[in-house]
Amino acid sequence: MLFEFYGKECPHCLRMDTKVEQLEKETGVKLEKFEVWHDEANAQKMQEYDKGLCGGVPFFFNTDTGKYICGESSYDELKAWAGK
């Protein structure tokens, strides 16, 4: 599964939105998205996967490979992380 943890007002997260949309459209993958700044349950879920890896958003985690991305990335990096 592909997870994206983000903050609603986070400028880095907002800049990643177009790359995530492009990835989903071009490859057919679907990311499960969790807003963590205003949702305590989602924030706790992020901590379960983060375990000190990033400590902030955006945080992308691939449960199949264990690969993750901290912060903004290029489209190519995002695509490679997703295994596409």
C-alpha positions as CSV (number, residue, x, y, z in Angstrom):
1,M,0.0,0.0,0.0
2,L,1.1,3.5,-0.7
3,F,0.5,6.1,2.0
4,E,0.8,9.9,1.9
5,F,0.7,11.8,5.2
6,Y,0.2,15.5,4.8
7,G,-0.8,18.7,6.5
8,K,-3.8,20.6,5.0
9,E,-2.0,24.0,5.0
10,C,1.5,22.6,4.4
11,P,3.1,24.4,1.3
12,H,5.4,21.4,0.6
13,C,2.4,19.1,0.6
14,L,0.4,21.3,-1.7
15,R,3.3,21.4,-4.2
16,M,3.4,17.6,-4.1
17,D,-0.4,17.3,-4.9
18,T,0.1,17.8,-8.7
19,K,2.9,15.1,-8.7
20,V,0.7,12.7,-6.8
21,E,-2.2,13.3,-9.2
22,Q,0.0,12.8,-12.2
23,L,1.4,9.5,-10.7
24,E,-2.1,8.2,-10.0
25,K,-3.3,9.2,-13.5
26,E,-0.4,7.9,-15.5
27,T,0.3,4.7,-13.6
28,G,-3.1,3.7,-12.1
29,V,-1.7,3.5,-8.6
30,K,-3.8,4.9,-5.7
31,L,-2.3,6.5,-2.6
32,E,-4.1,6.4,0.7
33,K,-4.0,10.0,2.0
34,F,-4.0,11.0,5.6
35,E,-4.3,14.6,6.9
36,V,-2.3,14.7,10.1
37,W,-2.4,18.3,11.3
38,H,-6.1,18.3,12.1
39,D,-6.8,14.6,12.7
40,E,-5.2,13.0,15.8
41,A,-5.9,9.4,14.6
42,N,-4.1,10.1,11.4
43,A,-1.2,11.7,13.2
44,Q,-0.9,8.5,15.4
45,K,-1.1,6.4,12.2
46,M,1.8,8.4,10.8
47,Q,3.9,7.8,13.9
48,E,3.3,4.0,13.5
49,Y,5.1,4.2,10.1
50,D,7.4,7.1,10.6
51,K,9.3,5.8,13.7
52,G,11.7,8.7,13.6
53,L,12.3,8.5,9.8
54,C,11.0,11.9,8.9
55,G,9.2,13.6,11.7
56,G,7.2,15.9,9.4
57,V,5.1,16.1,6.3
58,P,4.8,15.3,3.5
59,F,5.8,11.8,4.4
60,F,5.3,9.0,1.9
61,F,5.5,5.3,2.9
62,N,5.4,2.2,0.8
63,T,4.2,-0.7,2.9
64,D,5.3,-3.3,0.4
65,T,9.0,-2.2,0.1
66,G,9.5,-0.1,3.3
67,K,10.7,2.8,1.1
68,Y,9.8,6.3,2.2
69,I,10.1,9.9,1.1
70,C,10.6,12.8,3.5
71,G,9.4,16.1,2.2
72,E,9.2,17.3,-1.4
73,S,10.6,15.1,-4.2
74,S,10.7,15.1,-7.9
75,Y,8.1,13.2,-10.0
76,D,10.7,10.6,-11.0
77,E,11.6,10.0,-7.3
78,L,7.9,9.6,-6.4
79,K,7.4,7.2,-9.3
80,A,10.4,5.1,-8.3
81,W,9.2,5.1,-4.7
82,A,5.8,3.7,-5.9
83,G,7.5,1.0,-7.8
84,K,6.4,2.2,-11.2
